[in-house]
Amino acid sequence: MKFATKAIHAGQEADPTTGAVMTPIYQTSTYQQASPGEHKGYEYSRGTNPTRKALEDCLAALENGRFGLAFASGMAATDTVLRLLSPGDEVITGDDLYGGSYRIFTKVYAQYGIKFVFVNTSDPKEVEKAVTKQTKLIWVETPTNPTLKLADITAIGNIAKAHAILYVVDNTFASPYLQNPLDLGADIVMHSATKYLNGHSDVVMGALVLNDESLYKKLWFYYNAVGGTPGPQDAFLALRGLKTLHVRMKAHCENARLIAAFLKDHPKVETIYWPGFSDHPGHELAKKQMRDFGGMISIVLKDADLQETFRIASGFKVFTLAESLGGVESLINHPASMTHGSIPKETREKVGVVDNLLRLSVGIEDVEDLIDDLKAALA
Ligand SMILES: *Cc1c(COP(=O)(O)O)cnc(C)c1O
């Protein structure tokens, strides 16, 4: 089946007891057993729930994977992968990461004796150079947040394979509509389903998708043993969100294309990051491994100090100043103080997260209204 058909149908059948076309919200913590251990595949909802199962199967189908796991947040999904590691292990990851990933690496897992090595993942040679005998995991985000750098998923996958290192790609920014890392050599795809997958800014959720059954069993063990799993209401909402992922992504990409063109020559814009421009360093790679360029754009404001940047960021009427991304509504974010506030100033500035950087999550409103809003706020 193709993408849109899977988005609407995968993992979902009419409910066997009533014929309900939409997967019911199985609001139950436990399930009747006929005799001890004799049940219908569901025992206790921390581990298994039918609404969540439908979502997980749909997610797996969209990422061309065999197994899906849904979590109470993207960070819970990340945490579950990191539990596969032991003290002394090393992780190679990007120097331009989502702030929360940086925080869990450096503030949570580093204290358990796991070493994190941050490199420029746009250059596979940098990844290769960092490999040691202790390297157990490569964690890549592409496009990166917020400066939209590209990493070559296949090239890094070849390095991981050659050294038998587990390879995870955070696919939050692209969504499975634009990019399928498992097809390009990743072992696990990670998502903050809070963003494009759910798409309506009303759920916090995470996901992992993978093909290897023994790895799935290991991850399922931590998923159930630690318990960072989502409730059925949220699973239902995310499942509903997925049904329009393809329609939303097309609209996000189209609006972003027009907004990027508008901002490119704007006198108030010093630098613009959007992989659709032919002079973006990741442009050719984006054309190769993605189906379109996505709905995220970052800009550095010309001659703007922190105060001026805050003034501009607060002056929008259609864009909402808020953290997060990937919803139907347009958001504007100031990474240095908001999403990336947990990264030290020196570290973030090295990778371009300067005080006058703003990140746009372009929504699917009428693009003329979005451009008018940008015009007024930048004036
Ligand atoms: C938001 C985000 C996360 C974390 O996900 P939560 O759902 O907020 O826990 C991880 N990676 C990226 C790229 C994100 O944007």
The ligand as an SDF file (V2000), in Angstrom:
LIG
                    3D

 15 15  0  0  0  0  0  0  0  0999 V2000
   10.4350   17.8050   20.5060 C   0  0  0  0  0  0  0  0  0  0  0  0
   11.5740   16.9870   20.0600 C   0  0  0  0  0  0  0  0  0  0  0  0
   12.0370   15.9060   20.8300 C   0  0  0  0  0  0  0  0  0  0  0  0
   11.4480   15.5630   22.1960 C   0  0  0  0  0  0  0  0  0  0  0  0
   10.1440   15.1100   22.1090 O   0  0  0  0  0  0  0  0  0  0  0  0
    9.0120   15.3860   23.2480 P   0  0  0  0  0  0  0  0  0  0  0  0
    7.7900   14.8060   22.6150 O   0  0  0  0  0  0  0  0  0  0  0  0
    8.9470   16.8580   23.4340 O   0  0  0  0  0  0  0  0  0  0  0  0
    9.4380   14.6850   24.4670 O   0  0  0  0  0  0  0  0  0  0  0  0
   13.0850   15.1610   20.3230 C   0  0  0  0  0  0  0  0  0  0  0  0
   13.6570   15.4610   19.1390 N   0  0  0  0  0  0  0  0  0  0  0  0
   13.2470   16.4920   18.3930 C   0  0  0  0  0  0  0  0  0  0  0  0
   13.9290   16.7760   17.0890 C   0  0  0  0  0  0  0  0  0  0  0  0
   12.1970   17.2970   18.8200 C   0  0  0  0  0  0  0  0  0  0  0  0
   11.8040   18.3430   18.0840 O   0  0  0  0  0  0  0  0  0  0  0  0
  1  2  1  0
  2  3  1  0
  2 14  2  0
  3  4  1  0
  3 10  2  0
  4  5  1  0
  5  6  1  0
  6  7  2  0
  6  8  1  0
  6  9  1  0
 10 11  1  0
 11 12  2  0
 12 13  1  0
 12 14  1  0
 14 15  1  0
M  END
$$$$
